[in-house]
Amino acid sequence: MSKEESIKDEIVTPVYVSCSINSTPHCLDWGPNGLVIFGSSHAVHMYDPCINDDCDGKIISTFLNHTKRVNSVKWVQHMCNDQITQDFVSCSADNTAVLWEGVQPSGFYRHNEKLIGHTDVVTSSDALRLSNNTFYIATASGDCTVRAWIKIKNSNSSQCFQTIEFDNILCLSLKITSLPLTNSLLLACGLSNSKIQLYLNDFSKETSFFIPNHVLEGHEDWVRTLDFIFEDVGLLFLASGSQDSMIRLWKFSIEENIQHSSYEYSKETLQLERKKMIIEKNDGSNLTYIIQTETVISGHDSWIYGVNWKSKNVSDSKLELLSVSMDKTLAVWSLDDESGLWIDFVRLGEVGGNTLGFYGAKFSPDGQCILAQGHNGSFHLWKKSNENKLWSPAVTIGGHFGSVEDLAWDPEGKYIISVSCDQTTRIHGQWLKSSKSVIDSNWHELARPQVHGYNMSSVAILSSLSFVSSSEEKVIRVFQGSYNFIENMNNLAKVQFPSCGITKLSLGASVPSLGLSNKAVSENECQNKADKKKKNYPEHYFVPLALKQPPTEEDLVQNTLWPEIQKLYGHGYEVYCLASSPNGKWIASAAKATSIEHAAIIIWSVEDFLLLQKLESHNLTITQLAFSPDSTKLLSVSRDRTWSLFEYSTDLCIFNLVFKSNKHNGIHTRIIWCCAWSHDSFYFSTGSRDGKLVIWSKFDEYEPNMDLNQLYRAKTEPLLIPEESITSMDFAPMYIYNKSYLIALGCDSGRIFLFKWSSIEEKTIIPWYKISEYYGEFGHHLTVKKIKFQPTLSKKNFKCDENILQIASCGADMMVRIYNINISNLTKSK
């Protein structure tokens, strides 16, 4: 580890990653090592569910090599059962797959290699590692081909040794396995022509290709998923799921052992078509496999996207098959000894809300848990009780499934609220168990106050129990916290809210059919009309929660909404940005614009939500607004490459324009994306696409006949970050070493920098000093949309480490991240 990396680790520590899984099938896998991998945006995350420990699990590592969306991930199978899987393959819309070797939970990997050759998006893959450490990898693509790759032991690269053409037919699923007693690999391809194509390969011969063997017919629509399992040395089962809502089980039996199979039908039963597969054994003799349909399972009402066999390492004697469907259900199937039929003895799924079903699910290695991926990127975890054998929801991770556009801290730092292009507003807070301190607790999504119909654009906090949000509409919406939210935040995060006004809060909120506004639900209404509402509108029925752990996805969608108390009309185009004054009196808003009239800033009163004033200055869209911490000034930056400063007049009770930059004094030559104030209100900063960060201040000394265009000047030389576009920034809410300022800034590339800035004008003092830089696996990999320091270091309602300052960031990569900054170690980096 380099000195720079060592310093970074001492200063900055990631504590929370919130993100969702990509909305593609096969994008989730649970390995024998107990770790889950999943694709999110361009990255692969490693998630430790901690199902056997007294903790709630979190994302522990991020792996980044793709340049577009990750479509699927797969742990590499090992022929040696005693070897723990430490390799995986990921596929992407960038037309490549990546083989990751020697992966460790710490994020370290021995080697990663891109498999380049496909001419269209790579949609799925499977891989096998032989006992001699040779990798066989199969990848399927939108170019209607399957490519077979091999990586021989001690070689530095993989080679594509075969390309299988399907002539305008898509391969939607792949599964590869080795056949015992032979040197053969069996590859199954689920196709868009409703068929399953089987291939055989003799891996003992270096020049061996996958040879077409048999075609399995029976499905009536695209074959979306496949999975193999060995019931015995001579008995192999293949499960297939299709868009025809059917599951088919195919049995591969050694001919000489057929009469010994407990799954064989009686002589009186109608015999189905059998196919013979002749394979050369290790000793040179031939081995014949009989392939036939075992059963057809009909139990789902929509497309089936995933099937997964329960591991045979589990002590249970019966085979169990997990299936997931777009009908919003999961089922676990097993053979019933009495009837001889495969029945679903477990049914799980989603109830209510605006959900659309599941894209996949996996058993845990011990078979006691099931983790599923929802259509909208959500995670669902169920755990089986050892006492009553019932399945119950467990705590899992989650996050936005679209670009996270903005975030804000609660005024006292109790929680974070974020908004996204996934049309939701989410609250992230700490789940504080009695056995944990605040420092060690994990963050989770604790509420979803707004589930909207438009992509969200901005959010501003008014108080601990109210906020305003904007989206791709002309309306600004005001929300107020519910009494049920206060109770659950007290239970989970151990925080107290001001008692003033709590008795006037609604119990919760619900969204009526075909509506966008959250309607308040009172306690009397919830009691008196519960049965009628539940009968007529089950998907919109609000149920008060008494949470002892973070809410499930279904509860987040339906039972954690906040009532909407006001709509603010005034803009002619979609509202783009918001800001609220620290004194709690004003809201400032701006909309998309191409003229001075539409680019006007509107000032609203928080007390009665009336329009107080329109401020005209810019002629293009204002990209960010910021009130000074003392609430006396308002700063705006715009796409027109200028910034404007407004000051509040206590005599006239209005904001007046006191300064506007121009092409001569503005320094910036490109779009100004962001701005921020120092905690003491002495300085403000602007950052732009030209990579410049400028700290501005008012000229201290008055000069006769002074040019008013020089009233505000750059305090020191601007900071220039070559080849970067600065998209977000913030000042820390305190001084650091020698009364310097700590500034965090995020870039279009995903990089986040921490700089120390000194305002002292001495030649011996360097104004800018880079403390830390983090990106990629450690930070974001797409545009950083917002970065914000925790507003206070010491919280009134619970203890915290005064040496730790937290900072939150969000980005176009769907992530919300929180970092701890160790203030006591900042001087070590000097």
N, C-alpha and C positions, 0 to 999 in steps of 0.2 A: 504493500500500500504506500502510495506517495505521501509526501508531507502535506500537500494540498488536500488530498482525500482524508488524511487523518484529522486535519484541522476542521474540515467540513463535518466529519462525523461527530466531533466533539461539540460543534456549535449547533448543527441542524439535525434533528431526528424526526423522521416521519412517524406519525402516530395514528393516522386515519386515512383510508382510501375508500371512497364511495364511488361505485360505478356499476353498470349493469352488464349483462351478457349480450352480445350481438344477436339480433333477431334472425339467426340462421340455424338450420338443423346441424346436429353433430358438433356443436360449439362448446360442449361441456363433457368432461371425462373425469372419473374418480378412480385413481390408481390404487394398486395394492399397497403402496406406501402410505395410504391414508390421506393423501393430498389431492386437492381438486385443481384442475387447470381449466381455464375458460378464456375465450376470446372476447375482448372489449375494445371497440374501435380498432386501432392498428396494433394493439398490444395483446400479449398473453399474460394473464395474471395467475398467480398461484395462491390458492385459498386453503387455509387449514381450518376445517370445521371444528376441530377439538371436541369431537362427539363423546370421547371417553374421559375427558377432563372437566374440571369445574371451571370452565371458561366458555366464552361465546363465539370464539373463532374470529378470524380476520384475514385480510389479504396480507401475505407475508413477502411476496416478491413480484416483480414485474419483468417481463422479458420482451424486448423490442428489437425487431429486425425488419418487419414488414412496413411497406409504405402506403398500404391501403387496408381496408377492413379485413379482419381475420374471419374466415368463413367456418373453419372447423379445427378442432384440436384432438389429439389422440395420444395417450400413453403408449409407448412401444411395448408389445407383448414379449415375454421371455420364455424360451423353451425350458429353461431351468427354473422350476417352481420355487427353489430356495433363494433365488436372486431377486432382490427388491428392484422394482422398476425405477430407473433414474433418467430415462430418456423419453422425449416426446416429439411429435411432429405437428406442425401447424401449417394451415393452408390459407391463402389470402386472395383477395380480389386483385392483387398486384401481379397475378399470373404465376406466382411462385409458391413453393412449399419450403419450410425450414425444418431441418433436423437438429434438435437440441440434445446434446449428449452430456452425461454426467451432471445433470441438474441437481442442485442442492437447495434446500429451503431458504438458505441465506441469500439466494439470488445468484450464487456462483454457478457457472456452467463451464465444462471443460472445452466445449467446442460447439459452434453453431454454423450451419452451412445451408446456403440457399440452393434449392433444386430448381434450376432454370431450364425451361424447355417448352412449357405449355404456351399457347398463343391466346388463351382466354382465361377467365377467372378459374382458380382451382377451388373446387367445392368440397371435396372430401378426400380422406386418405386413411390408410391403415398401414401398420408396420410390424415387423417381427424381427426379433434378435435371436439368432441361433446360438447354440452352446459354444461355437467357435468365435463369437462376437461379430459375426457377419450380419449386417442389416439387410433386410428386404423391405422395400417401401413401395406401396402402390398409391398413385394419386389420380384423381378423376377431375376433369375440367369441362368447362363450357364449350371447349373446342371439339367435343364429342370424341375424346380419346381418353384412354387410361395409360399412364406411363408407369413402367416398372423400373425401380432403381435398386442398385446394390452398392453397399459399402463394405469392402473387405477389411478384415482386421488389420490395424496398423496403417491403413491408407488414409490420406488426408482429404479425400474428396469422394463423393458418390458419383456413380455413373448410371445414366439411363440406358439400360440394355435392351429395352423393348417398348414399342409404342403400339398399343392396340387400338385400331380404328373401329368406330361404331357407325359410320355412315349416317350422320345427322340424327343419331339416337344418343340421348344423354345417359351417362352413368351417374346415378343419383346416390348410390351407396356402395361401399366396398367392405369386404371382410376377408382377411387372409389368415390361414392357420396351417400348422404342420400336421401330417398324418402319422400317428405312431406306427412303429415297426417298419417304416418306409423312409426313403430319402425325398419324399414328395411334399410340396406345398400345394395347398388348395386355395384358390382365389375365387370368390363369389362376387359378381357384379350385378347390382340391382339396376334395371334399365327403365327408360321412359316408354318402352314398348310393352311394358307389363311382364317382362320375362326376367329370369335370373340366369345369367351365363356363368358356367363353371369352367375354370382353367386349372391345369395341372402343370407343375414345374418340378424337375429333378434337380435339387440344389447340390447334389454330389457332383454334378457336371458343370464346369464353369461356363460352358456355352449353351446351357439349357435355357429355353424360352418357356413362357406360359402357353400351353397348347390348349385350344378349345376342347372341352370334354362333353358336357351335356348342357342342355337348356331345360330349366325348370319352368313349366308353364302352369298357370292356374289363376294368377291375379288378373284383374280386369282394369287396372289402372297403374300408374307409376309406382314402382317399388322403391320406397323411401328409406328403408332401414333393414339391416341384416345383423345377425349375431350368431356365432357358433358356441357350442359347449360340448365337452366330452362327458357323456354319462358313464362310460367305461372305456377301456382301451380299444375295444372293437365297436363302439357305439357312439356316433356323433350326431348331434341335432343342429339343424339350421333353422332359426326363426326369421321370418320375413314379414314386414309390415308395409302396407300399401295405401294409396289414396282411395282404394275401393272399400276402406274401413275394415278390411279383413286381415287377420294374422294367419299365416300358414306355417306349419311345422313340417320340416323335411327331415327324414331319418336316414342316416348313412350307417349301414350295418355290414360287418364282415359276413360273407355268405355262409361260412361254416358255423357261425355263432347265432344265426337268426333264431333258431328254435329255442335258444336260451334267453332271449330278450323278454323282459317282463312287459315291454310295451307292444309286443306282437299281438295281432288280432287272433281270435280263435279260427278254426278251420271253416266254421259256418259263416264267418264274416266275409262280405264281398271284398275280394282282393283288388287293390288299385294297381295302376300301371307301375312296373318296376323298371329301373334303369341299372345297368351294370357298369361299374367303373373298375377297370383292371389296372393295378399298380404293381410295379416291381418292388419287392421287399429288399431289406438290407442284405439278405443272404443270396439274392439273385433270383429267387422264386417269385411267382406271381401271387398277388393278393387281390381278391375280388370284393368290392364294396357294392352292396345293393342300395339304391336310392329310391325311396318311395315317400309319398305323402303320409305323414303321421296323423295330422288332423287339421281342420280348418276352424279357427276361432272367430266367432262373430259376437262382438260385445260392445263395439264402439259405434258411434253415430256419425263420425267424421274421419277425416284423413288421419292416418297413423304415421307419426314422424319418428317414433323411437321404440325399439325393443331391446331389452337387456336381460341376460340370464344372470341369476344369482350365482355367485362363485361356488364352485364345488368344494372349496376349502372349508366352507362353513359346515358345521356338524349335521345340519338338516339332511335327511336322507332323500327327500323328494326334490325333483327339479322344480324351480320356480322361475317364472318369466314375468318381467315387468314390461308393460306397454303404456305408451302415452299418445294422446290424441288431441286434435283440435276441438273435440267436444268438451274440453275443460275437465277431463278425468284422466286418472291413472288407474291401472288395474294390475294386480298380481295374480297370475294364473298358475294352477297346479293340477295335476291329474288326480281326479277323485277315484279311489279304489273301487267303490261300490258301483258307480255308474259307468266307469271307464271313460268319462268325459273330462275335458279340461275346463275347470270352472274358475271364476274370479272370486277368491275368498277375501280379497282386500280391494276396496274402492276408495281412492283419494282424489282430491281435486280442488277446484275453486268454486266458490259459491258467491253469487252476486257480483256487483261491480261491472265495469266495462272491459272485462278481460276477454281474450280470444283463444284460449287454449294453450297447449304446451308444444314445444319444439323438441323436447328430449328429456330424459331422466336416467339416473344411474343408481344402482345399489351401492351402498358402502361396502368396503372389503369384508366386513363381518356380517353383512346382510341385515343389520339392525336399523339402518337408516336409508332413506331415499331422498335424493336431491334432484329437483326438477327445474327446468328453465321455462319460464313463461314466454308467451308470444311477444310481450313488450319488454323483454329483458330482465324480468324479475326472477328471483330465486325462491324456491319453496322447499323446505326441509321438513321431513317427518321422521320421527324416531319411535321405535317399537318399545313398548314397556315390557320389562322382564317379568312383571307381576301379572298383569291382566292380558298381555299380548296385544293390547290395542295400540294403534298408531296415533300419535298426537303431533301437532305442529311444534317445531323447535326453532330456536333463534338462528337466523342466517344473515348474510350480508345483502346489500341492495344498493340501488342508486338510479340516477337518471339514465334514460336510454336515448338521449339526444344531447346536442351541444349545450353545456351549462353556461348561460349567458351572463348571469350576475349572482352575487351573493352579498349578504349583509349579516353582521353580528347583532345579536340582542344588545341593547345599551349597556348591560352589565356583564356581557360575555357568557350568558347562560347557555345559549344555543346559536346555531347558524341557520339562516334561511336562504335557500337557493331557488333559482328559477331557470327553466330550460326550454329548449325547442321541443321537448317531449310533451309540452302543454301542461306541466305540473309545477307546483310550488311545494318544496319539501323542507322540513325542519330536521336538523341533525343535532343530536345532543348526546351527552354521556349517560350510559347505563351504569349507575353506581350501585354495586351490590354491597351488602353490609360488611362483607369480608374484604372489600377493596377500598383503597384510597382513591381520591379523584385522579391522582397522577397515573395510577395503573389501570383505570377503568377504560373500557372500550366505547367508542362512539358508534351510534347507530342512527338510522332514520326513525324518528319517534312520532312524526305526524306528517300528513300531507294535506295542508289547509286548503289547497286549491287544485282541482282537477278540471282543466279548462278545455275549450274547443279551438283555441288559437295558440300558436307558438309564443312563448313568453319572451319578454325582452329585458325587463328591469324590475328591481324591487327596492323598496326603501322602508326602513323600520321607523315607526312613529313612537312606539313604546314597547315594553315587554309583552304586551298583549294586543298589539295592532300593527298592521303594515299596509302599504299600498303596493300594487303590482300593475305592470303594463304588459301588453302583448301586441300582436299584429292586428290591432283594432284601434279605434279612435278614443276608446274609453279607458279611464283609470279606475281601478276597483279598490275599494277600501275594505279590509277584513278586520274582524275583532275576534280575539281568542274565546274559546268556549270554557265553561266550567269543567267539563270532562277533561279538557286538555290540561288545565291546572292540576287536577287531581292526579293525572297520570305522570306529569312532569315531577310532581312531588314524590310519587311512588318510585319512579325510575331514576331520576337525576338528583333527587333529594334537594330540590331548590324551592324556595318560597317566593311567591309573588306578592306585590303590595295588596293589602286587604281592601284598599279603597276601590269601590266600584265592582268588586267581584260578585256581590249578590245580584247585580243587574245583568250579569252575563247569561247568555243562553246555554242550555245544556250541551248542545251540539249543532250540527247542520246537516242538511241533505240537499241533493240536487234533484229537482223535479224532472220528469220526462221532457225531453226536447228543450231543456233549459241550460243556461250557462251560469246562472247566479245561484250561489249557495244560500238556501233559505234556512233561517234560524229554526231550531226545534227546542221548544220549552219542555220542562219536566212534565207539566200537566198534559201537553199534547202527546208526549212520548208514551205516557201511561194510558190516556183515554182513547187514543186513536191508533195504538200500536197494531192491534189485530187487523184493522181495516187497511192500514198502510201496507202491512206485511203481505196481505193477501193480494192487493191490487198492484203494488209496486215493490216486489221483493228485492229488486236490484238497487232500489233507492231508499231502502228502509234503514234508518239510523238506529244503532244499538249502542247504548253507553258502555264504555269499556272500563274495567277495573284491572289494569295491566300489572302483572308482576314481572314481565319481560317485554322487550320491544315488540311492537305489533307485527302481525303477519301481513303479507301483501294484500289479502282480502280486506283486512281491517283498515289498512292505510288508505285504500281506494274508497272505502265506503263509510268508515266510522271515525275518522280523524279530521273531517272537514271543519273549517271555521266559517261562521256566518259572514256573508257579505252585507255590510251596513250602508254602503254609499257607492254611487257611480259618479265620476267627475267627467263632464262633457265640456269641450272647449277647443280641442285640436281638430284641424281639418284633415290630417293624415295620421298614419299609425304612430303611436307614442313610442319613442325610441329610448329615452333615458329619464330617470327620476332621481331626486335627492330630497332628503328631509333635514331640517335644521336641528342641531343638537339641543336647542332650547325647547323643541317640541311644538313650535308655533306655525311653521310653514312647510309646504311641499313645493318643490320646483319641478317642472316637467317640460320636456321638449319633444317634438315629433320629427319624423322624416320630412325634409323640405328641400326645395330648390329655389326659394325666394325668401326675402326678408320677412314678409308677412307670415308665412307658414313656419319660419324658423324662430318665431318669437317664443320666449320662455314665459310660461304661465306660473304665477305665484298663487298658491291656494292657502286658505286658512285651515289649520288643523282643527280648530275649535268648532267651526260650523261647515267646513268644506265648501266655502264660497270662493269664487274667483276674485282675487284681490287686485291683480295687476298683470299686464303683459309687457315684457321687456324685449325690445327689438334691438338687435345688434348684428347678428350673423346673417348671411344670405344662403348658407347651405346647412345641412343637418348638423345639429349639435350632438357631439359624440359622448360627452360626459359633463355632468354638473356636480359641483362640490361646494357646500357651505363651509365657512371657516369654523373651527371649534368654538369660537366665541359668538357665533351666529350673527356677526355683524356684516359679513361679506358673502357674496355668491360668485363663484368662478365658473366660467363656461368655456369649453374648447370645441372646435368645429372642424368639419371637413373642408372649410374654406381656408384652413391653415392659420387661423387667428384665434386668439383667446380674448375674452372680455371679463372685466371685473366690475361688479355692482356692489354698492355699499348702501346699507340701510340707514335712512334718515329718521332719527327718533322724533324730530319735529314734525315732519310731513307723513311719517309712518308709511313710507314707500322705499323701494330700492331705486337707486340712481346709478346710471352708468358713469364710472369714474375713470375708466381706462379701457382702451381697445388697441390691441397690437396691430401692426401693419407689416407690409413687406420690408420696411426699412428697419424696424426695431424688433420684429417678431422672432428672429433667429431661425425658426423652423421653416423648412422649404417644402415639406410634404404635409399630409393630413395629420392633425394633432388628435391622437386617439384617447389620451387620458390626462388626468390632473389630480392633484392631491394637496392637502394643507399639512403643515407641520403642527404638532400638538399644541404649540404655544401661539398659533395664529400669526407668527412673524413672517413666515415664508410660505410660498406655494410653488408647486412644480408642474411642468408640462412635459409630456412625452409624445413622440411622433413617429411616423413611418420612416423618417430619415435617420433613426437611431440616436437621436439627441434627447437628452434629459436636461432640462434647464431649471435652475432654482431662481425664482424671482423674488424681489423685495422692493419696497418703496424707497426712493432715494432719500437718505436721512437729512441731508443739508439743503436748505432752500437757497437757491441762487437767483438773484435778480434777472428778470427776462429769461428765465429757464424755459427751454422748450418742453411743453407738456408731453410731447412724445417720448421724453426721457424720464418721465416721472417714476415709472417702474422699469427697473433694469435687472439684468442677470447678476446675481450676487457674486458668483465666481464663474470660471470658465465652464461651459457646458460639458457634461459627460457624453462622450461619443462611443457607441458600441457598433463597430463596423458590421455591415451585412445583417443587421437586425432591425426589426420594426418593434418599437416599444408600444405595447398595447394596454398595459395596466401598471399601476404603481401605488405605493402607500408609504406614509411615514409611520414609524413606530411611535406609540403614545408616551414616549419618555426619552430623556437624554441618555446617551451611552458615554463611553470613555471620553473624558475631558470635554464634557458638554457638547459632544458631537451628536449628529442625527443619524439614525439607522433608517435606510430607505430600501424597500423591496420593490423590484420591478420585474414584470413578466413580458415576454416577447412573443412575436408571432410564431417563432420556431418552437415554442414550448419551454424555452429556457427561463429560469428564474434566477435573478441575481440579488445578492445582499451587498449594499455599499454603505460605507461610513462616509458621511459628508460633514466637513468642518466649515463653519461660516466665518471663522477667524481669517481676516485678510492679512496674512503674513507670508512672506516669500519662503520662509523655512517650513511652512506647513502645507502639505499636499491636500487640496480640498477633497479629492475623491480617493477612496481606498476600497478595493474589492475584498470583501470578507469571505464570500462563498458564492458558488455557482452550482446549480443542480438542474438536471434535465434528463430526458429519456426515461430509463428505468426508475430513477430517483425522483423525477418531477413529472412534467407533462410532455407529450410528444406532438401536440397540436397547439393552436393559438391559446395563450393564457388570456382568458376573458376578464378576470377580476382577481385581484390579490388584496387581502385586507387583514390588518393586524387586529388582534383581540383588543377591544377598547380599553379594558382596565386590567391591571396586573393582580390586584387583590379584590376578590369578590366577597360581598357581604354575607352570602348565605352558605358558603362552604369553603374549606381551606384549600389553598393551592400553594405551589412552590413559587415564591417571589422571584427566584432566579430564572424561572421559565416564562418566556413570552411565546404565545401561540400565534400562528399566522395561517390563514386559510386562503386557498386558491381554487379557482375553477377554470375549466377550459373546454375547447371544442372537442376534446377527446372523451367527453362524457364524465370526466372525473371531478370530484370535489376532494381536495386533499388538505390535511391539517398537519402542520409541523410544529415541533417544540424548538424554540431557539434558546439556548443556554446563554443567558446574558453574562454570567460570571466568566464564561470562556471567550467572550468577545475580545478581551484585551490580549489573549494568547495569540490571536491572529494579527496583531499589530506589528 
